[in-house]
Amino acid sequence: MSERIVYPRIYVLRRRPRSGCEHFEVREREGEYIAFCRVLGRPLPSVSVEKCEKHWEDCPFRRMAAKMEGRDDWGQGSL
């Protein structure tokens, strides 16, 4: 039997979020969605998801990941 993980309501979305960021991940369960940032290694609060959807090219966490990966092509819109 798999362990059931329960997230506080601040992470739950009723619509499937979308982002162009390669570090953005969405998990679905029973018609609800949780957005995750792989750079941060945690779920995103629902109030932060809109920023991730609209401004992912300028995300400081995304730039940090590019630097850690040794890429210098992390300017706006270039990843």
N, C-alpha and C positions, 0 to 999 in steps of 0.2 A: 504494500500500500504506500503510495507516495504521500509525502508530507504536504499539507496545505499551508501556503503562505498567505497571510492576511495583511493587506496594506491599509494604512489609515486613509480616510476619505480624501485627504489633501492630494493624493497621488492618482485618484481614479478619474478617468475621463469617460464620457458617454459617447464620444465620437472618436474615430480612428485618426490620430494625429499624423502629419506627414512633414518630413524635413529632408532637405538635400544633404544633410550632414552624414558623413560615413560613420560617425560614432553614435548616431541616434538609432535606438531600437524600440520597437513597440511589441508589447506582449498583450495578448487578449485572453480573457476568461469570462465566459458567460455574458457576452455582450458589453463588457467593460474593458477599458484599455489602460495600460500603465506605460508611460514613456520612460526610457532609460538612457542615460548618458554613459557610454562605455569609458570615456575619459575619466569621469568622476567615479565610476563604478557603483552608481546608485540610481534609484528612480528619481525622476524630476517632479517636483510639485506641479500641480496643474497650472498654477499661475505662471510658471516659468516656461511651460511648453510653447506658448504662443511666441515668445522670444526666440526659441529654438527653431520654430517653423519659419519665422519671417527674417531673422537676422543671423542665421547659422554661418554665413560667410565671414562675419565679423566676430564670431564667438572667441573669447579669450582662451577657453578650454581647448577648442579645436586648434588654435595657434600653438598652444603649449604642447599638444600631442604631436603636431608636425615638427616642432623643434626637437622633442624627445626622440622622434623617429629619424632625426637627422635630415629632414627636408627643409629647404629654404624657400620653397614655393608657396608659402602660406599666406601671401597677401590676399586682399579682398578678391573673391571670385576666382582665385587661381588654383585652388585645390580640386 
